[in-house]
């Protein structure tokens, strides 16, 4: 997964303020969870944040400027990379 810059994220987020709110929530989540010794970024992403991304960008987006795979990929990668690295001990991370 390539590193997406905030500038790239802003190109899409400017069209829907809910993306800024989601970014804020993920950053807050990351601050709290980064000290957890058994943290799984995949679990947090797939159980909480991904479903919101799917609603806001990509083919299901309300704003036509966000209805593309490029918008989805950029926003998805930027937001996912805000999460702390996994420290989980599970052999199957996220499940």
C-alpha positions as CSV (number, residue, x, y, z in Angstrom):
1,X,0.0,0.0,0.0
2,X,1.5,3.3,-1.1
3,X,1.7,6.3,1.3
4,X,-0.9,8.9,0.4
5,X,-0.2,12.5,1.4
6,X,-2.6,14.7,3.3
7,X,-2.6,17.0,0.2
8,X,-3.9,14.1,-1.9
9,X,-6.5,13.4,0.7
10,X,-7.6,17.0,0.7
11,X,-8.3,17.0,-3.0
12,X,-11.2,14.7,-2.2
13,X,-12.1,15.6,1.4
14,X,-12.9,19.2,0.3
15,X,-16.0,17.8,-1.4
16,X,-17.5,16.2,1.8
17,X,-16.9,17.5,5.3
18,X,-17.7,14.1,6.7
19,X,-14.3,12.9,5.5
20,X,-12.7,15.5,7.8
21,X,-14.8,14.3,10.7
22,X,-13.8,10.7,9.9
23,X,-10.1,11.7,9.7
24,X,-10.4,13.4,13.1
25,X,-12.0,10.3,14.7
26,X,-9.4,8.0,13.3
27,X,-6.6,10.2,14.6
28,X,-8.3,10.3,18.1
29,X,-8.6,6.5,18.0
30,X,-5.0,6.2,17.0
31,X,-3.8,8.3,19.9
32,X,-5.7,6.2,22.4
33,X,-5.0,2.8,20.9
34,X,-1.3,3.3,20.1
35,X,-0.5,2.4,23.8
36,X,-2.5,-0.8,23.7
37,X,-0.2,-3.8,23.8
38,X,-2.6,-6.0,21.8
39,X,-3.9,-3.6,19.2
40,X,-5.1,-4.8,15.7
41,X,-5.4,-2.0,13.1
42,X,-7.2,-4.4,10.7
43,X,-9.8,-5.1,13.3
44,X,-10.4,-1.4,13.9
45,X,-10.5,-0.6,10.2
46,X,-12.8,-3.4,9.0
47,X,-15.2,-3.3,12.0
48,X,-15.5,0.4,12.3
49,X,-14.0,2.7,9.8
50,X,-14.1,1.0,6.4
51,X,-17.9,0.9,6.2
52,X,-17.9,4.7,6.5
53,X,-15.3,5.2,3.8
54,X,-17.4,3.0,1.5
55,X,-20.4,5.3,2.0
56,X,-18.5,8.5,1.4
57,X,-16.2,7.7,-1.5
58,X,-16.3,5.4,-4.5
59,X,-19.3,4.4,-6.5
60,X,-21.8,4.9,-3.6
61,X,-20.6,8.5,-2.7
62,X,-23.2,11.3,-2.7
63,X,-20.9,13.7,-4.5
64,X,-20.2,12.8,-8.1
65,X,-16.6,14.1,-7.7
66,X,-16.0,11.3,-5.2
67,X,-17.5,8.5,-7.3
68,X,-14.4,6.9,-8.6
69,X,-12.0,4.1,-7.7
70,X,-9.2,6.7,-7.6
71,X,-11.0,8.7,-4.9
72,X,-11.8,5.5,-3.0
73,X,-8.2,4.3,-3.2
74,X,-6.7,7.6,-2.1
75,X,-9.0,8.2,0.8
76,X,-8.9,4.5,1.9
77,X,-5.1,4.4,1.9
78,X,-4.6,7.8,3.6
79,X,-7.1,7.1,6.4
80,X,-5.9,3.5,7.0
81,X,-2.3,4.7,7.3
82,X,-3.4,7.0,10.2
83,X,-3.9,3.9,12.4
84,X,-1.1,2.7,14.6
85,X,0.7,-0.5,13.5
86,X,-0.7,-3.8,14.7
87,X,0.7,-5.2,17.9
88,X,-1.8,-8.1,18.1
89,X,-0.6,-11.5,18.8
90,X,-3.1,-13.3,16.6
91,X,-1.9,-15.5,13.8
92,X,-4.8,-14.2,11.7
93,X,-4.7,-10.5,12.2
94,X,-8.1,-8.8,12.3
95,X,-10.2,-11.8,13.1
